[in-house]
Amino acid sequence: MKMSMIALFLVVLAAQSTLGSEPDRLPPASDMKAIGLVGGTSWYSTVDYYRYINKAVNDAYGDNTNPPLVIFNLNQQRIHELQAKDQWDQIAAILTDAVNRLHAAGAQAVLFCANTPHKVYAQVARSTDIPILHIADATGVAIQRSGLKKVGLIGTRYTMEDGFMADWLKAHYGIETLVPSSAPAREELHRIIQKELGLGIFKPESKKYVLDQIEELRQRGAQGIVLGCTEFPLMIKPADVTLPVFDTTLLHSQMAVDFILGKPGLAHVQGTQ
């Protein structure tokens, strides 16, 4: 039942992106669906999720009508320690507990507000009774809509090397993914995320390094760039890059808004250029 609900939602999302339709009315505020946010990884990007979702709904209704949101804030330091020890089963258990708490609090679907937790998406989804909206579905639909077939992906070392994002995009959307070819480059991107962006530190030299890696991907044939870490949009803006940029924070937030309102196209998340 849970998976069929997600599948139906994705079919509607994809169809709405390609077919025109008459404008639809917004649902009464009391009919909005509640979303749970598993945040804290990092809280800087969780703030963007919260802001994007609230502002899109406010703008759609033309007032301060807010969506029903529930947030569970993870201890990112603990998550990093477990990642370093390769203890992903424990991370999955922490995420499962968070999802179950959000479900008990009234959430009807949940988002992991980061890319890396999706490494254990299947494990958590099997252990919970609530839909978890996958960040790669939000991204894959947007890439398909753009008509691109090959994109560059930057993110944590786990996101770039462990295949859970690239495999999902390939299996579900037929999209080929490139990552930086140099292991030291992937490690430096990982360091920038965990030791700088995740702590709210933004260095011009780090931004240049990230842009250099994006250029390397462009030269290897990437037609667009997936900012596959929800901290990268805090530093890299579409205007910084000559290729189409797929901001996973924004796209995932839009997916949440579409779920809250019952169908796509009723409200639009607006990012910064």
N, C-alpha and C positions, 0 to 999 in steps of 0.2 A: 504493500500500500504506500509506504514511504517513498520507495523508488519510483513507483508509477506516478506519484504526485510530482516529483521532480522532473520526470520525463515529460509529462504533460505541460508543465510550466515552461520547459525549454523549447518545446515545439511551438507554443504560443509566442514565446520571445523571438524565435527565429522567424516565424511567419510574419509577425508584426514589423520586423526590420526590413522585410522585402516587399510587403504588400501595402498599398494605401488603404485607408479606411476612413469612415466618417468620424468626426471627433466624438469621443465618449465622455460621458459625465463622470465626475469624480464620485466615489462612493461616499455616503455619509461617514463622518469621522468615526462613528461608533462601529462601522463595518471594516475599518482598516485592520489588517492582520498584524499581529505582534511579531517582531523580530528580536532575536537574541544575538548580541555581539560578544564573541570571545575576544577580548582585547588585551592590551598590555604588552604586545609583542611587536613593536613598542607602543607605549601609550601616545607617543607623538603622532603616529599614523592613525591610532584609534580615534584621536581627536578629529582627524580629517573625516573618517567614516561618520562620526556623530554629527559633525557640521554639515557634510554633504547631504546626508539623509534628511536631517531636519530642514535644511534650507530648501531643498527640492520640494518637500511637501508643503512648507510654508508658502513658497512661491506659487505652487499650483492652486492652493486654496485662496491665495491673496490675503492671508491674515496670519495669525500666529497659531494656526491649527498644527499641533505637533503629532508625529506618529508615535505609536506605542513601541518603545525600545527598552530592552533590558540588557545591561552590560555586566559581564563577569570579567574582572581584571586579573590576569595572570601575573605571577611573579617572574618577570623575564630573566632575572639573574639565575633563578633555579632552572628555568628552561635551558639557558645557555650552558649551565653546568652539566645537565643531562645530555645535551647534544654533544658536548666535548667528549663525554664518556661513551657515546654511541648507545645510550640507553633510551631508545625510541619507544620501547614498550611502556616505560614509565611516563614518557611524554604523552603517549596515547591514553594512558589511564587518567592523567591530569586533564586532558582535553575532554575525555568522556565524562568525567565528573562535572566539568564546567557546563557541558551541553545538557546534562541531566538536571543540573541546578536551574539553568535557564528555562528548560522545558517546564519544570515544576513551578517556576515563577510566571508562567503564562505564555512563553514564546511559542510560536507556531512553526518557526523555522529559525535556523542559526547560521551565522557566518563566522568563520575563522578570519579575524581581521589582520591577516598576514598570509604570505605565500607559503613559507616554510612548513607551517603545521599541516599543510595538505599532503606532506610526505606520509602521514599516517591517517589520511582521510578515510580510506576503506576500512581500516581497523576500527576507527571511532564510529563510522556509520553503521557497522555491523552490531555495535554494542549499544546503540541508542534508538529511540523510537520517534525521532523527529527529523524532518529533512534538513540536511546541511547543504547550503548553496555553494557550489564549488567555484572558486575564483577562476579556474581555467575555463569553465563554461562561459562565464561573463566575458572573458578575454577572447575565447574562440569565436563566439558569435560576432564580436566586434571585428575581428580579423577577417572572418568570412564576408561580412558586410562590405568591407573595404576592397575585397577581391584579391587580397594578397595570398601568396602560397608559401612564402619563406620569410621568417622573421628572426631577428636576433633576440636573445633572451639574456638579461643580466639580473642577478639576484645574489642570494647567499650561495656559498659553496654547495650546500645541499640542493638548492633549487637548480643550480646550473649542472651539477654532476650526477645527481641521483635519479634523474629521468622522470620524476613524477609529473612535472609540468609538461615537458616535451612529449612524453608518451601520451598524455591525455589529449593534448592538442592534435597529435598525429592520429590517434585512434578515433577520436570523436569528430574532428574537423578537417582531417587531411592536410594539416599544416606542418611544414618542415621547420625545425628550429635549429638555429646555430647559437653556440655559446663561445665566449672568448677562447681562442685556441691554446693560449699559454696557461699552464697550471699556476705559475706565480701571479699572473694577472687575475685569475679567478680568486686566488687567495687574498690578493690585495683588495679586490672588490668586497669580499667577505669581511675583511678587517674594517674597511671604511663603514660598512653597514653596522657592524657590532660595536666598534670602538668609537665611532664618531656619530653617525646619523641617529642610531638608537639612543644616544645620550644627548641629542639636541645640538651636536657640534657640526658646524658647516664650514669647511675650509675651501677656499678658492682652488688650491692645488689639488684637492681631492675631486672637486667637480671637474677640473681639467682632465684628471686621470680617467674618470668615468666616461667623459666625452671622447677621449682617445680610444677607449675600448669600443665604444659605439661606432666610431669611424672605422675601426678594424673590422667590425662585423659588416658594415656597409660595403667595404671593399671586397669582402668575401661573398657578397651576394644577398645580404639581408635587405628585404624590401621595406621593412618596418622594424621597430624596436619595442619589445615588451619590457617595461619596467617591472620586472618580476620580483620586486621587493617593495613593500608598501612604504618604505622610507625613501626610496629613490625619487618619487615625485616631490618630496620636500626640497630636493636639490635641483633636479633636472626638470625643466619645463619644455613644452612642445617647441617654443621659439628657439631653444638651444640646439635643436636637432633638425637636420635637413630631411630626415625620413619621417613618415607617420609614426607617432608615438602612442603606445597602448598603455595607459596608466591603469594598473590593476586596482589601485585603491578606488579611483573614480568609477571604473567599470563595475567593480564588485558592489559599490554603493548604489549604482544605478539598478543593478539586479535586485538589491534589497528593496529599493523604492518600488520597483515593478511588482514585487511580491506583496508588499504592504498594501498597495492600491488594487491588487487583484489582476492587473494586466499591464503590459508595456504601453508607453506612449502618453500616459496621463500626467507625468511630471518628469522633469529633466534635471539631472545633476550637472552642475556647471563647475568646471575646473578653472584653474588660473593658467594664463598663457605665458 
